[in-house]
């Protein structure tokens, strides 16, 4: 199997690291505009599997020329490139996965290309980070164990293990993406009706052992395609996990329009984006550095099974690999997309078209593969009283 990895940033590097360890992967093309940095990383892995190639992802022909060299392409670029990469993959007849970015209709637009993908015998699975991504796969897996799904409640967060005031947060992925998730509305199904809720609201306590009581609140993007896959549930909600007080502080920034893309001020006759200034200032304050991060996940899928009420719960806590200096977020995200890419390349996933992860990724095999990588997802089930039929 030959795999093309687009982007040699943090996530792209960790995807490449995971692929190198696979006996099924014979060649990895690591494509980035900064080839020197990519080569320096590749040298640390002490392998002849990786070939670094130059790529300007703004050029569609350059994308096609690189993608066509692989059997599967992993798009680890910023989500603004997701549509462009998906189209290039379909045109070249190469399977593709991406890290998500369900903001502004990106994934919906990719899903509309499913017939074209089928025609070209291509499998495209978007939204394969942690949330969306892992959370979708676990939801789909839990749903297969029920006769009828009634409620889906999802919680995910990347947090520091030793929080520092005032925000008790460290940056584990793009702050631009964080701002998008905090400012765009979040889709939800409440009392059986699809609705939109304001991000940074709906704050509720959530407990994780060793972390204590945290908070969870609505953010955009995490629902991804689930509201279409499970349109008839009574409840479908996604919330982000942070330390207590985080949402209130960022809600103030949002209410002041400090996170708005349209807010500009004039400074010495120059138009300055307030959001850009805030982003760059917070980058310094929220730099992870050598600090340890953790990713917390809980998915609760409830409904009916054999005329009884059942609830399946999936929980994960993964921490930074200090010895290898790999963040928890990078571990969880990169392994998710790498595992699914290999499932496509190995023929475990053989369905063609553009497919949401919850509909096509086999949950049991996925959990097994993640466990091999030291990322343990615990499943528990609860059975309640018999359903009374009148």
Buried (B, 14 or more C-beta within 10 A) or exposed (E): BBBBBBBBBBBBBBBBBBBBEBEEBEBBBBBBBEBEBBBEBBEEBEBEBBBBBEBEBEEEEBBBBBBBBBBBBBBBBBBEBBBBBBBBBBBBBBBBBBBBBBBBEBBEBBBEBBEBBBEBEBBBBBBBBBBBBBBBBBBBBBBEBBEEBBBBBBBBBBBBBEBEEEBBBBBBBBBBBBBBBBBBEBBBBEEEEEEEBBBBEBBEEBEBEEBEEBBBBBBBBBBBBBBBBBEEBBBBBBBBBBBBBBBEBBBEBBEEEBBBBEBBEEEEEEEEBBBEEBBEEBEEEBEBEEBBBBBBBBBBBBBBBEEEBBBBBBBBBBBBBEEEEBBBBBBBBBBBBBBBBBBBBBEBBEEBBBBBBBBBBBBEBBBEBBEEBEBEBEBEEEEEEEEEEE
